[in-house]
């Protein structure tokens, strides 16, 4: 049984569930937004930029959480 990814995604799932509860995003979009979040982070890691440019990372996270 593969538990690696589900366990690591639990904190971000909570963040997106709270955004859904507040009416900030549609429940039907939560999984897609989580996938985009994962993809963004993998891209940053693979290009050795995961720790760079905190302002860009914040901006993208806000974009993912917007309607």
C-alpha positions, 0 to 999 in steps of 0.5 A: 500500500502506498501511503507516502503521497497521501500522508504528505498531502494531508496538510495541504488537503486541510488548507484547501478544505478550509478554503472550500468551507469559507466559500473561497473555492468550489469543492469540485476544484480542490483536487485539481488545485492540489495537483497544480500545487504538487506540480508547481512544487516538483517543478521548483524542486527539479529546477533547484528553485524550491527555496528561491523567491518567496514572493513568487511562491506566495503569489502562485499559492494565492492564485491557486486559492482564488476563485 
